[in-house]
Amino acid sequence: MVSNKIPPGGVDYAVDILTWTSTALSPSEIRDASSLKTLNHILNLALSYDEEHYHDYVAICLHYLQDAELQTKATKPEVLGRVFDLLLDYECRLQPEEFQEAFRALNSHIDPSRLDPGGHDFVVTQLVNSLAAISATDDFIKLYNPRSPLIKKVKSRLLSLAVTPSTVCACVILGNIAVSNEVSIDMVEDMSLHVTLIGILSARKEAALLYAAAGFIRHLAFPEENRRVLGEAGLTETCCHLLLSQDPAVRGEAAAILCKLATDNFENIEQIVYESMPEDITPAELPGAALPVRPTILYHMITQSQLPTAPLPSSSMKPAAIELGRAIVAILRYLHRSDTPHDVEPMLRHMYQTPFITKPLTQLFQQRFYAEARSEGLLGLGLIVQSHEGAMCIVNALKDDGSLLDSLEEFLTGKKKEVQSQNATHFTRDQQNALMFLHGLSQNGVSLQSSTVYFHSLIIFG
């Protein structure tokens, strides 16, 4: 068929035989070397514009591409490049309403197995998911860099003015290749891909596209060198809007970006603490305090962390409340560094004037699903009480809800037993942070009865 040696009258039969034999392959047969060659040949047939059999060829390709082991072998440019070309070719045939169906199908909440196998949304989803899986393999990272011809083609798709389902795929592939500081810095400083991504995040509404673009730009925020540039480009304000998304995965990514931007970067922290939230966002109000006259980005983050949200589609994702709490811990951690060249005391005082500043930290500590985040919440509580103003925030919070000290006792009693069972002679990190928290309260929380703190200290540390 590839060599065009089958008479026209026999092509229909040949396609039927090819479809039947492909679907009848055993798992071991579909993973051998001949299957990869067959896939490559069928990709060529699909892209040869045999309209009568086009959808048959696409269906056969999808059957091969759904195998996870074969995906690890499909990283070679001659195969992977044709799969990407097939996605571009297929979506060119779609109508505008079919684009939207494909975007909805790509949403992380939807199980692809529930889609109609003959539908356009199923085909697009399978092609995008296959390309995403292939680009997540170790061999892909070894074979490609931002200057590879295939990656240049993917990048041009991202930069195109036309936003289609393949734009989602481009974000995922480029995000998967941004695994080193060198590549991520190159993508920001030399390619300015963050400008395009911020434009997508600011203007589009499709949840699948927003999630993919946010995941990519979060990778770009990993190098410290990129964080100031991303903040100056407006990423912080963009994330403020994304926190309003109805999609919990998008909200979680936006919060994770804010956490990364606030890590070890004074300029971004300064913006979060001092600058007003975007004017076109209506600030959320929580019971128990009046709305500030000039709500800051920090206030927006705090209130968003307290709002209910829908369940996440995957346990590997973290909800916005967790990431926003971690962002505030990152701010406190930086402002309490001994080597910071900045005068941070005015900024800390301004932070502590923000209503409900302790709520994300207590929430982070009192949740039990994410152990590492719980430890970070305890660290944040320990840092906030190192000044009188911060300690008074905790004291006022304890007046409304005294369960924090009980949670601390319960948590660290378990840690104490764990240390004793291991015959350790030193405090764990969590115990040290708890001691820092209780000591700070006793020293700076003048309105809190010292006997209460002392009692809990005795229980926890003996």
LINBELGI-V785545 format. One record per residue. N is the residue number from 1. PSI is psi in radians with two decimals (* if undefined). Layout:
# LINBELGI-V785545
N/PSI  N/PSI
This chain:
# LINBELGI-V785545
1/-0.70  2/-0.64  3/0.03  4/0.71  5/0.01  6/2.26  7/2.60  8/-0.65  9/-0.30  10/-0.07  11/-0.72  12/-0.78  13/-0.69  14/-0.70  15/-0.72  16/-0.77  17/-0.73  18/-0.73  19/-0.78  20/-0.81  21/-0.61  22/-0.78  23/-0.30  24/-0.04  25/2.47  26/2.86  27/-0.71  28/-0.60  29/-0.65  30/-0.24  31/0.02  32/3.06  33/-0.58  34/-0.52  35/-0.68  36/-0.68  37/-0.72  38/-0.78  39/-0.76  40/-0.72  41/-0.74  42/-0.61  43/-0.72  44/-0.71  45/-0.72  46/-0.57  47/0.11  48/0.06  49/0.73  50/1.54  51/-0.57  52/-0.57  53/0.19  54/-0.89  55/-0.49  56/-0.78  57/-0.74  58/-0.75  59/-0.70  60/-0.75  61/-0.78  62/-0.61  63/-0.73  64/-0.75  65/-0.30  66/-0.20  67/2.16  68/-0.66  69/-0.66  70/-0.57  71/-0.63  72/-0.32  73/-0.08  74/0.39  75/-0.22  76/2.47  77/-0.64  78/-0.40  79/-0.95  80/-0.69  81/-0.67  82/-0.59  83/-0.75  84/-0.70  85/-0.65  86/-0.69  87/-0.81  88/-0.73  89/-0.73  90/-0.77  91/-0.35  92/-0.37  93/-0.09  94/2.62  95/2.80  96/-0.72  97/-0.51  98/-0.51  99/-0.83  100/-0.62  101/-0.70  102/-0.72  103/-0.74  104/-0.66  105/-0.51  106/-0.16  107/2.40  108/-0.25  109/-0.26  110/2.27  111/2.04  112/-0.47  113/-0.27  114/-0.06  115/2.72  116/2.06  117/-0.35  118/0.00  119/2.71  120/-0.66  121/-0.60  122/-0.80  123/-0.84  124/-0.77  125/-0.75  126/-0.71  127/-0.79  128/-0.79  129/-0.64  130/-0.78  131/-0.67  132/-0.76  133/-0.72  134/-0.72  135/-0.16  136/-0.01  137/2.76  138/-0.65  139/-0.61  140/-0.79  141/-0.62  142/-0.56  143/-0.44  144/2.65  145/3.01  146/-0.32  147/0.01  148/2.50  149/-0.74  150/-0.75  151/-0.60  152/-0.70  153/-0.74  154/-0.74  155/-0.71  156/-0.56  157/-0.70  158/-0.70  159/-0.17  160/2.55  161/-0.47  162/2.10  163/2.05  164/3.07  165/-0.50  166/-0.32  167/-0.67  168/-0.82  169/-0.72  170/-0.73  171/-0.74  172/-0.81  173/-0.83  174/-0.62  175/-0.64  176/-0.45  177/-0.25  178/1.10  179/-0.06  180/2.71  181/-0.69  182/-0.83  183/-0.76  184/-0.72  185/-0.70  186/-0.72  187/-0.48  188/-0.93  189/-0.74  190/-0.62  191/-0.32  192/0.64  193/-0.42  194/-0.50  195/-0.78  196/-0.73  197/-0.75  198/-0.64  199/-0.75  200/-0.82  201/-0.45  202/-0.48  203/-0.45  204/2.83  205/-0.25  206/2.13  207/-0.71  208/-0.72  209/-0.75  210/-0.74  211/-0.76  212/-0.78  213/-0.68  214/-0.69  215/-0.68  216/-0.85  217/-0.43  218/-0.65  219/-0.68  220/-0.34  221/-0.03  222/-0.81  223/2.35  224/-0.59  225/-0.44  226/-0.35  227/-0.70  228/-0.75  229/-0.76  230/-0.71  231/-0.76  232/-0.46  233/-0.05  234/0.26  235/-0.59  236/-0.85  237/-0.68  238/-0.73  239/-0.55  240/-0.70  241/-0.68  242/-0.46  243/-0.30  244/-0.05  245/2.58  246/-0.21  247/2.08  248/-0.52  249/-0.70  250/-0.76  251/-0.74  252/-0.72  253/-0.71  254/-0.76  255/-0.67  256/-0.63  257/-0.79  258/-0.69  259/-0.75  260/-0.70  261/-0.56  262/-0.11  263/2.00  264/0.60  265/1.87  266/-0.70  267/-0.77  268/-0.66  269/-0.76  270/-0.74  271/-0.78  272/-0.74  273/-0.69  274/-0.62  275/2.59  276/2.61  277/2.74  278/2.44  279/-0.45  280/0.16  281/2.24  282/2.07  283/2.44  284/2.57  285/2.33  286/2.51  287/2.43  288/-0.16  289/2.63  290/2.66  291/2.29  292/2.67  293/-0.68  294/1.50  295/2.29  296/3.00  297/-0.66  298/-0.76  299/-0.71  300/-0.76  301/-0.74  302/-0.86  303/-0.66  304/-0.52  305/-0.30  306/-0.06  307/2.55  308/2.67  309/2.78  310/2.77  311/2.59  312/2.59  313/-0.24  314/2.49  315/-0.24  316/-0.24  317/2.63  318/2.41  319/2.81  320/-0.64  321/-0.69  322/-0.84  323/-0.61  324/-0.66  325/-0.73  326/-0.60  327/-0.72  328/-0.64  329/-0.73  330/-0.68  331/-0.85  332/-0.70  333/-0.77  334/-0.74  335/-0.24  336/0.14  337/2.44  338/-0.35  339/0.16  340/2.36  341/0.00  342/2.71  343/1.76  344/-0.20  345/-0.79  346/-0.64  347/-0.72  348/-0.75  349/-0.69  350/-0.70  351/-0.80  352/-0.19  353/-0.14  354/2.21  355/2.44  356/0.46  357/-0.50  358/-0.30  359/-0.83  360/-0.55  361/-0.80  362/-0.64  363/-0.71  364/-0.72  365/-0.65  366/-0.27  367/2.73  368/-0.01  369/-0.66  370/1.73  371/-0.76  372/-0.70  373/-0.60  374/-0.72  375/-0.66  376/-0.67  377/-0.69  378/-0.69  379/-0.77  380/-0.71  381/-0.68  382/-0.61  383/-0.65  384/-0.42  385/0.18  386/-0.05  387/2.79  388/-0.75  389/-0.75  390/-0.74  391/-0.64  392/-0.52  393/-0.75  394/-0.75  395/-0.81  396/-0.63  397/-0.66  398/-0.50  399/-0.61  400/-0.57  401/1.84  402/0.19  403/-0.25  404/-0.83  405/-0.59  406/-0.72  407/-0.68  408/-0.77  409/-0.80  410/-0.77  411/-0.84  412/-0.32  413/-0.69  414/-0.70  415/-0.67  416/-0.77  417/-0.66  418/-0.76  419/-0.74  420/-0.64  421/-0.42  422/0.06  423/0.59  424/2.60  425/0.17  426/2.79  427/2.58  428/2.99  429/-0.73  430/-0.70  431/-0.68  432/-0.74  433/-0.62  434/-0.71  435/-0.70  436/-0.72  437/-0.87  438/-0.65  439/-0.74  440/-0.69  441/-0.78  442/-0.53  443/-0.65  444/-0.31  445/1.28  446/-0.40  447/-0.11  448/2.34  449/2.16  450/-0.48  451/-0.57  452/-0.82  453/-0.74  454/-0.71  455/-0.82  456/-0.63  457/-0.75  458/-0.75  459/-0.75  460/-0.72  461/-0.22  462/*
